[in-house]
Amino acid sequence: MSATFIESTHGKIHLCYLGYRYYGKRKSQNRSKYWICVKCNATATSFANLSVVVRDEHTHLPDGTDKEVLEMRKNLKRKIIEESGPIDRIVEEAYHAIHAQPQSR
């Protein structure tokens, strides 16, 4: 499985890998990047070819919905900034749209 990247609600790039999400800590000169899990202190290194080496054990289970929730939050934030109207209405519309989707379980 290859790594994917997503922008956080604060505009930072996060690494998503095997159901875990990491935030960037530092880059090295060989174009690799050091990441830390957003929920624990597990670390990973990503490389230019999108391969990832996880260095520590996580203290929690992977969360497949974590990436989806981040995408929804980012889209909701964008919509609130772009649209004029009450924030409560925009949030309520997003809530109803989520619950109107068929559950995939």
C-alpha positions, -999 to +999 in steps of 0.1 A: +000+000+000+014+034-009+013+066+011-013+093+004-012+129+015-040+152+026-042+188+036-053+194+072-078+220+081-049+243+091-033+239+057-005+215+067+002+183+047-005+150+066+007+115+056-020+088+056-006+053+057-022+019+067-051+037+085-028+060+105-024+098+100+009+116+106+020+152+107+053+164+092+081+170+116+111+177+094+127+170+060+161+157+053+185+165+025+178+132+007+142+143+002+129+119+029+105+133+055+101+124+092+065+121+105+048+117+139+014+101+144-014+126+152-027+103+180+005+088+196+042+091+194+048+065+166+071+078+139+075+071+102+098+082+074+085+087+038+107+087+008+105+102-027+092+070-042+062+071-017+075+042+003+071+045+041+090+030+070+071+030+103+096+030+132+075+026+163+044+007+175+011+027+177-007+027+210-041+027+192-058+008+164-058+022+128-088+044+119-099+041+083-124+070+087-098+095+101-089+106+065-125+110+056-133+130+086-104+153+079-116+158+043-151+166+055-138+191+080-117+208+054-146+210+029-169+223+056-144+250+066-140+260+029-177+262+024-182+284+055-155+307+043-168+309+007-206+310+013-225+339+028-251+327+052-255+315+087-228+290+098-255+269+116-274+264+083-242+253+065-232+229+092-267+215+094-268+209+056-235+191+058-248+170+087-279+160+068-259+152+037-236+129+056-266+110+072-284+108+038-256+087+023-260+050+024-239+032+050-211+010+036-208-017+062 
